[in-house]
Amino acid sequence: MVITVLFYKGRTIGVDIQNFVNLTITQTEPGIKGDTAQNATKPAVLETGYTVQVPLFVEEGDTVRVDTRTGQYIERVQK
């Protein structure tokens, strides 16, 4: 990941990170078959330890794109 840090007189005055990062899901419950409610989500723990709400079809080991500005799931990334 590329991070830009802006310094002024030896002090950090700004940090700029990517808007989206791809992270792997390390822990989540399996989706329940037959649960077809729209926008149904479940919690998933990412490789960083952060927990994000993901759709029911996402499984452990999947890679997902997360918006670093909001911390929300964006999409599942195909390998």
TIRO-2110 file (N, C-alpha, C; in Angstrom, 1 decimal):
// TIRO-2110
0.8, -1.2, 0.0, N, 1, A
0.0, 0.0, 0.0, CA, 1, A
0.9, 1.2, 0.0, C, 1, A
0.5, 2.2, -0.8, N, 2, A
1.3, 3.5, -0.9, CA, 2, A
0.6, 4.5, 0.0, C, 2, A
1.4, 5.0, 0.9, N, 3, A
0.9, 6.0, 1.9, CA, 3, A
1.8, 7.3, 1.7, C, 3, A
1.1, 8.4, 1.6, N, 4, A
1.9, 9.7, 1.4, CA, 4, A
1.7, 10.5, 2.7, C, 4, A
2.8, 10.9, 3.3, N, 5, A
2.8, 11.6, 4.6, CA, 5, A
3.4, 13.0, 4.3, C, 5, A
2.7, 14.0, 4.7, N, 6, A
3.1, 15.4, 4.5, CA, 6, A
3.7, 16.0, 5.8, C, 6, A
4.9, 16.5, 5.7, N, 7, A
5.6, 17.0, 6.9, CA, 7, A
5.8, 18.5, 6.7, C, 7, A
5.7, 19.2, 7.8, N, 8, A
6.1, 20.7, 7.9, CA, 8, A
6.8, 20.9, 9.2, C, 8, A
8.1, 21.4, 9.0, N, 9, A
9.0, 21.6, 10.1, CA, 9, A
9.1, 20.4, 11.0, C, 9, A
9.2, 19.3, 10.4, N, 10, A
9.5, 18.0, 11.2, CA, 10, A
8.2, 17.4, 11.8, C, 10, A
7.0, 18.0, 11.6, N, 11, A
5.8, 17.5, 12.2, CA, 11, A
4.9, 17.0, 11.1, C, 11, A
4.2, 15.9, 11.3, N, 12, A
3.2, 15.4, 10.3, CA, 12, A
2.0, 16.3, 10.3, C, 12, A
1.6, 16.7, 9.1, N, 13, A
0.4, 17.6, 9.0, CA, 13, A
-0.6, 16.9, 8.1, C, 13, A
-0.3, 15.8, 7.4, N, 14, A
-1.3, 15.2, 6.6, CA, 14, A
-0.9, 13.8, 6.2, C, 14, A
-1.8, 12.9, 6.1, N, 15, A
-1.6, 11.5, 5.6, CA, 15, A
-2.6, 11.2, 4.5, C, 15, A
-2.2, 10.6, 3.4, N, 16, A
-3.1, 10.3, 2.3, CA, 16, A
-2.9, 8.8, 2.0, C, 16, A
-4.0, 8.1, 2.1, N, 17, A
-4.0, 6.7, 1.8, CA, 17, A
-4.9, 6.4, 0.6, C, 17, A
-4.8, 5.2, 0.0, N, 18, A
-5.6, 4.8, -1.1, CA, 18, A
-7.1, 4.8, -0.7, C, 18, A
-8.0, 5.1, -1.6, N, 19, A
-9.4, 5.1, -1.3, CA, 19, A
-10.0, 3.7, -1.1, C, 19, A
-9.4, 2.7, -1.8, N, 20, A
-9.9, 1.3, -1.7, CA, 20, A
-8.7, 0.4, -1.5, C, 20, A
-9.0, -0.6, -0.7, N, 21, A
-8.0, -1.7, -0.4, CA, 21, A
-8.6, -3.0, -0.6, C, 21, A
-7.9, -4.0, -1.0, N, 22, A
-8.4, -5.4, -1.2, CA, 22, A
-7.8, -6.2, 0.0, C, 22, A
-8.7, -6.8, 0.8, N, 23, A
-8.4, -7.5, 2.0, CA, 23, A
-9.0, -8.9, 2.0, C, 23, A
-8.4, -9.9, 2.6, N, 24, A
-8.9, -11.2, 2.7, CA, 24, A
-9.8, -11.4, 4.0, C, 24, A
-10.9, -12.1, 3.8, N, 25, A
-11.7, -12.4, 5.0, CA, 25, A
-11.1, -13.6, 5.7, C, 25, A
-10.9, -13.5, 7.0, N, 26, A
-10.3, -14.6, 7.8, CA, 26, A
-11.3, -15.3, 8.6, C, 26, A
-12.5, -14.7, 8.9, N, 27, A
-13.5, -15.3, 9.7, CA, 27, A
-14.9, -14.8, 9.4, C, 27, A
-15.8, -15.7, 9.1, N, 28, A
-17.2, -15.3, 8.9, CA, 28, A
-18.1, -16.5, 9.0, C, 28, A
-19.3, -16.4, 9.4, N, 29, A
-20.2, -17.5, 9.4, CA, 29, A
-20.7, -17.8, 8.0, C, 29, A
-21.0, -19.1, 7.8, N, 30, A
-21.5, -19.5, 6.4, CA, 30, A
-22.9, -18.8, 6.2, C, 30, A
-23.2, -18.5, 5.0, N, 31, A
-24.5, -18.0, 4.6, CA, 31, A
-25.5, -19.0, 4.8, C, 31, A
-26.7, -18.7, 5.2, N, 32, A
-27.8, -19.6, 5.4, CA, 32, A
-28.6, -19.8, 4.1, C, 32, A
-28.6, -21.1, 3.6, N, 33, A
-29.3, -21.4, 2.4, CA, 33, A
-30.8, -21.0, 2.5, C, 33, A
-31.3, -20.4, 1.5, N, 34, A
-32.8, -20.1, 1.5, CA, 34, A
-33.0, -18.7, 2.1, C, 34, A
-32.0, -18.1, 2.6, N, 35, A
-32.2, -16.7, 3.1, CA, 35, A
-31.9, -15.7, 2.0, C, 35, A
-33.0, -15.3, 1.4, N, 36, A
-32.9, -14.5, 0.2, CA, 36, A
-33.4, -13.0, 0.4, C, 36, A
-33.4, -12.6, 1.6, N, 37, A
-33.8, -11.2, 1.9, CA, 37, A
-32.9, -10.3, 1.3, C, 37, A
-33.4, -9.2, 0.7, N, 38, A
-32.6, -8.3, 0.0, CA, 38, A
-31.7, -7.5, 1.0, C, 38, A
-30.5, -7.3, 0.6, N, 39, A
-29.5, -6.5, 1.4, CA, 39, A
-29.2, -7.2, 2.7, C, 39, A
-29.4, -8.5, 2.8, N, 40, A
-29.0, -9.2, 4.1, CA, 40, A
-27.5, -9.3, 4.2, C, 40, A
-27.0, -9.0, 5.4, N, 41, A
-25.5, -9.0, 5.6, CA, 41, A
-25.2, -9.8, 6.8, C, 41, A
-23.9, -10.0, 6.9, N, 42, A
-23.4, -10.7, 8.1, CA, 42, A
-22.0, -10.1, 8.4, C, 42, A
-21.5, -10.2, 9.7, N, 43, A
-20.2, -9.7, 10.0, CA, 43, A
-19.1, -10.6, 9.5, C, 43, A
-18.0, -10.0, 9.0, N, 44, A
-16.8, -10.7, 8.6, CA, 44, A
-15.6, -10.0, 9.1, C, 44, A
-14.6, -10.8, 9.6, N, 45, A
-13.4, -10.3, 10.1, CA, 45, A
-12.3, -10.3, 9.0, C, 45, A
-11.7, -9.2, 8.7, N, 46, A
-10.7, -9.1, 7.7, CA, 46, A
-9.3, -9.4, 8.2, C, 46, A
-8.3, -9.6, 7.4, N, 47, A
-7.0, -9.9, 7.8, CA, 47, A
-6.3, -8.9, 8.7, C, 47, A
-6.8, -7.7, 8.7, N, 48, A
-6.3, -6.6, 9.6, CA, 48, A
-7.0, -6.7, 11.0, C, 48, A
-8.0, -7.5, 11.1, N, 49, A
-8.7, -7.6, 12.4, CA, 49, A
-10.0, -6.7, 12.4, C, 49, A
-10.2, -5.9, 11.4, N, 50, A
-11.4, -5.0, 11.2, CA, 50, A
-12.6, -5.9, 10.9, C, 50, A
-13.7, -5.6, 11.5, N, 51, A
-15.0, -6.3, 11.1, CA, 51, A
-15.8, -5.4, 10.3, C, 51, A
-16.3, -6.0, 9.2, N, 52, A
-17.1, -5.3, 8.2, CA, 52, A
-18.4, -6.1, 7.9, C, 52, A
-19.5, -5.5, 7.5, N, 53, A
-20.7, -6.2, 7.1, CA, 53, A
-20.6, -6.5, 5.6, C, 53, A
-20.8, -7.8, 5.3, N, 54, A
-20.7, -8.3, 3.9, CA, 54, A
-22.0, -9.0, 3.6, C, 54, A
-22.2, -9.2, 2.3, N, 55, A
-23.4, -10.0, 1.8, CA, 55, A
-23.3, -11.5, 2.3, C, 55, A
-24.4, -12.2, 2.3, N, 56, A
-24.4, -13.6, 2.8, CA, 56, A
-23.6, -14.5, 1.9, C, 56, A
-23.4, -14.2, 0.6, N, 57, A
-22.6, -15.1, -0.3, CA, 57, A
-21.1, -15.0, -0.1, C, 57, A
-20.6, -14.1, 0.6, N, 58, A
-19.2, -14.0, 0.9, CA, 58, A
-18.7, -15.0, 1.9, C, 58, A
-17.6, -15.7, 1.6, N, 59, A
-17.1, -16.7, 2.5, CA, 59, A
-15.7, -16.5, 3.0, C, 59, A
-15.3, -17.3, 3.9, N, 60, A
-13.9, -17.2, 4.4, CA, 60, A
-12.9, -17.4, 3.3, C, 60, A
-11.8, -16.7, 3.2, N, 61, A
-10.8, -16.8, 2.2, CA, 61, A
-11.1, -15.9, 1.0, C, 61, A
-12.3, -15.4, 0.8, N, 62, A
-12.6, -14.5, -0.3, CA, 62, A
-11.9, -13.2, -0.1, C, 62, A
-11.6, -12.5, -1.2, N, 63, A
-11.0, -11.2, -1.1, CA, 63, A
-12.1, -10.1, -1.4, C, 63, A
-12.1, -9.1, -0.6, N, 64, A
-13.1, -8.1, -0.8, CA, 64, A
-12.5, -6.7, -0.9, C, 64, A
-13.2, -5.8, -1.6, N, 65, A
-12.7, -4.4, -1.7, CA, 65, A
-13.4, -3.6, -0.6, C, 65, A
-12.6, -2.8, 0.2, N, 66, A
-13.2, -2.0, 1.3, CA, 66, A
-12.8, -0.5, 1.0, C, 66, A
-13.8, 0.4, 1.2, N, 67, A
-13.6, 1.8, 1.1, CA, 67, A
-12.9, 2.3, 2.4, C, 67, A
-11.7, 2.8, 2.3, N, 68, A
-10.9, 3.2, 3.5, CA, 68, A
-11.5, 4.5, 4.1, C, 68, A
-12.3, 5.3, 3.3, N, 69, A
-12.9, 6.5, 3.8, CA, 69, A
-14.1, 6.2, 4.8, C, 69, A
-14.9, 5.1, 4.4, N, 70, A
-16.1, 4.8, 5.2, CA, 70, A
-15.9, 3.5, 6.0, C, 70, A
-15.0, 2.6, 5.5, N, 71, A
-14.9, 1.3, 6.2, CA, 71, A
-15.9, 0.3, 5.7, C, 71, A
-16.6, 0.6, 4.6, N, 72, A
-17.7, -0.3, 4.1, CA, 72, A
-17.2, -1.2, 3.0, C, 72, A
-17.8, -2.4, 3.0, N, 73, A
-17.6, -3.3, 1.9, CA, 73, A
-18.1, -2.7, 0.6, C, 73, A
-17.3, -2.9, -0.5, N, 74, A
-17.7, -2.4, -1.8, CA, 74, A
-18.1, -3.6, -2.7, C, 74, A
-17.2, -4.6, -2.8, N, 75, A
-17.5, -5.7, -3.7, CA, 75, A
-16.5, -6.8, -3.4, C, 75, A
-16.9, -8.0, -3.9, N, 76, A
-16.0, -9.2, -3.8, CA, 76, A
-15.1, -9.1, -5.0, C, 76, A
-13.8, -9.4, -4.8, N, 77, A
-12.8, -9.3, -5.9, CA, 77, A
-12.5, -10.7, -6.4, C, 77, A
-12.6, -10.9, -7.7, N, 78, A
-12.4, -12.2, -8.3, CA, 78, A
-10.9, -12.3, -8.4, C, 78, A
-10.4, -13.5, -8.1, N, 79, A
-9.0, -13.8, -8.2, CA, 79, A
-8.5, -14.2, -9.6, C, 79, A
END
